[in-house]
Amino acid sequence: MNMQNSYLTSKPHYEILDGLRGVAAAMVVAFHLLEAHSGGNHLNQIINHGYLAVDFFFMLSGFVIGYAYDDRWNRMSTGTFFKRRLIRLQPMVIMGSIVGAALFWFQDAPCYPAMEGVSAGAVLLVMLLGCTLLPLPLKWDVRGWMEMHPLNGPAWSLYYEYIGNILYALFIRKFSKTALTVLVAIAACFTVHRCLTAPAGDIVGGWALNWEQQYVGLVRLMYPFFGGLLLSRLGWLIRTRKNAFGW
């Protein structure tokens, strides 16, 4: 068992991926800061496609999953995989839910009009449920923003990342390169269809517990996540200047 654990932690770390994650995170923060001054119109917003950095995160996750685990299934069980992913992802979920509950309860802001009618017990219950990352129905939306994770809004992306991990571990890890390519091509078609038919001409969405939002979230997950997995299996290399991000 110790030899197995030693093997599972022995792969080199891609530092450039940390740099890419940092750039993408900055784009998401900038997008939301500028969103508050756009009047609800993405066309008038600077960096109005910054939300796509979330989809880029999905692609990075798919790539890393393939790189880290594709060649280890002959010495690792599905249960071990899920345990490692829980250790990796769940602490952020729990911390986000606790911090979100504290900030919600102690602040007074006009953007949370429903706050006055929320009891401490309700906030505590939503916080505890939020620590599980289970999607909550609209009646538990204490902020009034139609979110399935009311106290930790960004957790919706981790919710879909878990779905991607589950699909990978149970089914898609067994796909050949050809089968995976077909899956990615089909997912790409759904992505293009959504972009062309969405009322606002974008692919924003995925954070609410209703059929349309769940569909949008899955569309946003499937193409980049499994596209990243496919890239890791194809092994294409692009040479870049060393220390591209300054370290």
C-alpha angles and dihedrals in degrees: 000000000000090000089051093051090047091053094047092057098042103088120112117258120240103225092185089065089060088055092049091049090051093052091047092048090051090051092053092049091048091048093054094043092052091041089069089063099044098082090236093297114118091195090065093047126101110236087013092172094052090111088072087075085081089060088049088054088055090053092050090049092052091049093049093046091054093045094047102040114016094091096040104067092097088064101029132065127220089248091055090051092052091046091053092048091049090052089049101045111021099069089062090051093051094045092048093051093050094046091045092052092049094049092045094051099045101041130081113206134153090228089072102057093159093058097091093064096049119102125216089245091056092050091049092050093048089048093052092047089047090058088064092051090227111152113251125218121244094264089069094052097117093174095052095231096117092247126153089214100042099177096040107033098177090057089088089081092054088048089060092041088058089051089052091050092050093049090048096049097044102037123350099057085071093055119111119232089260094051091046091050090053091050092050091048091052091047089050090055091054089049093052091046091052092048091051097044104036111116093235095039093245139091098239115144147066103126102097131077101239132101097259095048093045089051092050091048093052091047090052091049105043103057101044097035097051091034087060090048089052091051090053090053095046090055096211111172126206115192114224134177111277116254092022091163096043099263 
